[in-house]
Amino acid sequence: MSGGELQKVLIALTSLKDFNIYLLDEPTSYLDIFERLRIATYIDSLKREDNSIIVIDHDLLFLDHISDTIFIIYGVQRAYGVVSYPIGAREGINQYLEGFIRRENLRIRDKPIRLDIKSFSDKKEGEKILEWKNLKINLGEFLLEANEGYISKNTVVGVLGRNGIGKTTFAKAIAGIIKYDGYISKEVSISYKPQYLELSEGEKYITVGEFLRKLNPDYKAQFNEYLFDLGISDLLDHELGSLSGGELQTVITFGCLIQDKDLYLLDEPFSYLDVEQRIRLSKFIREIIKQREKAALVIEHDLLFLEYVSDKIIVFLGEPGKYGKVYGPMENNKALNMFLKEVGITIRRDPETKRPKINKPDSYLDRVQKSSGIYYQDF
């Protein structure tokens, strides 16, 4: 099974019997936004007067959509954690982003998390470094097609689409891992971070420092600031096999980006990371690309962070598992509107923090936005 398929089976297995408490730890991993909303509807159907459902997740869109109450857990990583009093869903997420819990008169972060300001947004798009034309990838039961498109220097291109629609297949074709018909220019060097992180038996016992040194012997001098910012400096003496999912994700993604390449292919780099880690990694990706005049292709299901990290977005439409078609790259708002219209979801902005919020299906705001053709409300 794929990661998304296994995730849905385990959620179903968890809910097969009647329990007083259902505990779901990161149920959105590997699922696209359409599947996440299907899971949200299913979880909501489990609610009764004699039970409670506890959901742990890092996708703020999903948590805001599904939750009645939010508990904020704050503290110091690897040292201690504290659970807040219960807070209403909207207020809880806004207070978490603000870094200040009002009821407890407590500041949990030095400054707010801002998702409406991108670093280096004024950096102009550079020359084309990779193009594709009349691309066809036939995997037997699945066909992916792309007419033409390109990626330029100084650009982070997001990739958006449902599960099983060909996003990873497209990245593997660019990386030269799978065969294809048509044209992909090959004048660029590429660094690729795959979707699933699998360590060989030998890799499990090498330290993080040894792993990074193999990729870039001068990584400490060149990226010392980011080692601390991403929390990797505390892991340098740890073996790769001992790392948590989030730690390994950060190290592997960091290792991909510290190599001197023209194009970085990052397949779901935010999986297992908390919100603050996603912010820091997003900034690192953008700064590497902009400062070094490189390019990145980022595949991600978290719409909030995909929009935040990307300058442009490629949209994949079609029938999952059978056929996929590539559109773009195009401006973020156009891409998000195209995709959300396809899956029948509308998103508005929270008036206080400007963060995206999913409208409840067939609610007044959902009907208004659909009638006006605005599926993704921009700033």
Stockholm file with secondary structure:
# STOCKHOLM 1.0

chainA/1-379         MSGGELQKVLIALTSLKDFNIYLLDEPTSYLDIFERLRIATYIDSLKREDNSIIVIDHDLLFLDHISDTIFIIYGVQRAYGVVSYPIGAREGINQYLEGFIRRENLRIRDKPIRLDIKSFSDKKEGEKILEWKNLKINLGEFLLEANEGYISKNTVVGVLGRNGIGKTTFAKAIAGIIKYDGYISKEVSISYKPQYLELSEGEKYITVGEFLRKLNPDYKAQFNEYLFDLGISDLLDHELGSLSGGELQTVITFGCLIQDKDLYLLDEPFSYLDVEQRIRLSKFIREIIKQREKAALVIEHDLLFLEYVSDKIIVFLGEPGKYGKVYGPMENNKALNMFLKEVGITIRRDPETKRPKINKPDSYLDRVQKSSGIYYQDF
#=GR chainA/1-379 SS CCHHHHHHHHHHHHTSSCCSEEEEESTTTTCCHHHHHHHHHHHHHTCCTTCEEEEECSCHHHHHHHCSEECCEEEETTTEEEECCCEEHHHHHHHHHHTEETTTTEECSSSCCCSSCCTTTTCCCCCEEEEEEEEEEECSSCEEEEEEEEEETTEEEEEEECTTSSHHHHHHHHHTSSCCEEEECCCSCEEEECSSCCCCTTGGGSBHHHHHHHHCTTHHHHHHHHHHHTTCGGGTTSBGGGSCHHHHHHHHHHHHHTSCCSEEEEESTTTTCCHHHHHHHHHHHHHHHHHTTCEEEEECSCHHHHHHHCSEEEEEEEETTTEEEEEEEEEHHHHHHHHHHHHTCCEEECTTTCCEEECCTTCHHHHHHHHHTCSBCCC
#=GC SS_cons         CCHHHHHHHHHHHHTSSCCSEEEEESTTTTCCHHHHHHHHHHHHHTCCTTCEEEEECSCHHHHHHHCSEECCEEEETTTEEEECCCEEHHHHHHHHHHTEETTTTEECSSSCCCSSCCTTTTCCCCCEEEEEEEEEEECSSCEEEEEEEEEETTEEEEEEECTTSSHHHHHHHHHTSSCCEEEECCCSCEEEECSSCCCCTTGGGSBHHHHHHHHCTTHHHHHHHHHHHTTCGGGTTSBGGGSCHHHHHHHHHHHHHTSCCSEEEEESTTTTCCHHHHHHHHHHHHHHHHHTTCEEEEECSCHHHHHHHCSEEEEEEEETTTEEEEEEEEEHHHHHHHHHHHHTCCEEECTTTCCEEECCTTCHHHHHHHHHTCSBCCC
//
